[in-house]
């Protein structure tokens, strides 16, 4: 990690289609000293990262991690994870998936596809504090 990164707040892109969940995750991340950008869908997250049909440039550079809900319409968190990991420009961004449903086969699949971690909602402060471990590798 460079000296400049250690002085700046780490930037997390939080993706959740539910407005209440998105706000709660944003508040929790901010309380743990993350800089947070939110997106209401996987498609919007990709646009912010400069990847997708409607995006000609990266609106949110220097994203250190993506935290995404699993269950979203149009594009699931797993779909977003796969696109990120298949992209030469995005693949180094760690992705954490969260869900309110504890489904072992789903959790294993996400981890096999490259998710750093799978967190169960509601997120706790201890969950968020652990995220620093994945960013600082």
N, C-alpha and C positions, 0 to 999 in steps of 0.2 A: 504494500500500500504506500502510495507516495505521501510526502509530507503535506501536500496541499489537501489531499483527501482526508487526512486525519484532522485538519483544522475546520473543514466544512462538514455540514450535516450530511449524512448519507441519504441518498435520494431513493425513495421507494415509490413505485407505481402500483397503486392499490386498485384492483379491478373487481367490481361486484355490481350486478344488475339491480340489487335491492338498495334503495336510497338510504334506509335506516342502517342496514349492515355496513354499507360503504362509509357512512358518516362515523359509525362506531369504530370501524377499523382505522379510519383516518385519525380520529381523536386518540386512539390507543397508540398508534405509531408516533404521532407528534409528541405524546407524553413521554415517549422513550427516545426523544431527541432525533427522530428522523425527519427529513424534509419529505413531504408527501404530495404527490399528484394523483388525482383519482380519475377513473374512467368507468363508465357505466356498462361497457361491453368489451369483449375481446377485440372486436373490430376497431373500436375507438382507441384501445390501448395500442394496437399496431399502428394506427394513424399517428398517434403521439410519438411513437418511436421512429417514425419515418418509413414505415413498412406497410404497404397496402395500396389499394387502387387509388384512393383519394389523397395520398400524401406524397408531396414532392420533396419535403425536407423534414428533418427531425425537430419536432416542436419541444420535445423534452429530452435534451441531451444529458448525458452523464447519469442515467438511471443505474443505480447500483443493485437493484433487486426488483422483481415483480412478485407481488402477492395477489393471487387471484382466487376467486370463488370457483368451485368446480361446476356447480349447476347454474348455467346461464343459457338463455335462448340463443339460437343461431350458432354460437361458438362456445363450447364448454371450456373450462379451465384446462382440460387435457388437450383440446384442440389448440389452444393458445400456446401451451407448453411445447407441443410438437413443432409448431411454426417457428417459435423462438429457437429451439434447439437445432432446427434444420437450416437456419439462416446464418450465413457466414458473418454478418454484421451484428447479430443479436445473440448468438449462441453462448457467449461468455456471461451473459446476465443470468444470475441465479433466479430460479422460479420456485416459489413456495405456493402450494395449493391448499385451500381451506374449504371445509364443507361442514354442514351441520349433521350430515349422515355418516355414520361410522360403518363403512362397507369395506371389509378387508381386501376384497379383490380389486376394488377401485383404488384403494390406497396403494396396494402393491403395483398396480399398472402405472400409476402416476410416478412412483419412485423408479420403476424400471425404465420409464421414458425420459428420466432425467431430472425430475423434481428434487430439489434439495431437501424438502420436508413436506409433510402433509399434516396440517393442523386442523383440529376439530373446533368448530364454533360452539359457543362463543369463545373468541380468543381471550386469553388472559395475558396480563402483563409479563408473566414469566415466559410465555410463548414468544412474545415479541422481543424480549431481551435476548433470547437465544438466536434470533435472526442475525445479530451482529457476527456470530461465529461463521455464518455462511458467506457474508460479504467480505470478511477480512482474510480470506484464504489467499 
